[in-house]
């Protein structure tokens, strides 16, 4: 995500969190042990807090750090239970089941984000989905499922590599579209099994 976009999202979120607690900028600054000017700069989208301040903000408002840079109605919920989900590098598919390989690590994830089923993370690579505000290095939360609706973004498995693409199905043809016009649309015959839908995009976590 572009730096200005991140600043604007964070500015909106920190302002909303502060107002929710009924604090002035000065009161928030005193609680975080920063200057009032720093809070003002954050809310004006002029600057982003450093890593130490992000930790303090997360702890003070009792929200995961990732939600400070997220969008959506649920982003400010307080989360009592966190689960660690794998960040998957490669995925193999054998005997009708998926196996995660090259696990990069595990990401703490609010249980409130999960609504049944199995979930995992992929790390976005390249710029093919920038039009959907998915940028290189972002983490994307995927709900494992074998199908999605037309127009939804899915994780698809091609030769052991997982890719994010907008999906359209027509008869037995699977059409994969990037969210960047410089990349061509690709089509696959679903009967051949060369391309397989493995999950649905549920949430994007901005890489800072």
C-alpha positions, 0 to 999 in steps of 0.5 A: 500500500502506498505510504500516503494511503497508510497515513490516511487510514491510520489518521482516521483510525487513531482519531476514531479510537481517541474520540471513542474514549472521549480523550483530547489529543493532549490526554492521549499524548500523556497516556502514550508518553508522546508529545501532543504535536505527535498525536496531531501529526498522526491525525493530520496524516502527516506522519506515522508513529514509530514501532514503539508508539504503535506498540503503546497505541495497540496496548492502550486501546486493546486492539491488534496492531494490524487493525490500526492500519485496517478498514472495516466496521470490526477493526476497533473491537477489543479482542480477548482471544488470539489464535496463531495462524500459519503464514504459508509459503507453498501449498501442496495438494494431494489425496484431496487435501491441502498441506502447508509447506515453507511456513514463514511463521505464525500471525496472531489473529483475533478469533472474532475474525474467524467464522468457522472453517480453516484459515491461513495467511499468504504473503502477497508478492508483486504488483498484480493486485494493486487495484484491489489495494493488495501490495507486495508484502501484505499479509492476506487472510484466506478462508480455506474453501474449494469455490467462491462466487464470481467476482470474488478474490480467491487464492488459487493453486497453480503448480504448487504456488498460491496466487491471488486473483479475481475469479470468474467461472463460465461452464468449465472455464476458470478465468483469472483476472489481476487487479492491474491492467498490465497483467493479462487475463488467464483461463484454465479448464477446471476439468484438467485440474491445472488450476484449483481454488483453495480459499477466499480472501477475507482480510488484508493486513498492511505490510509496514 
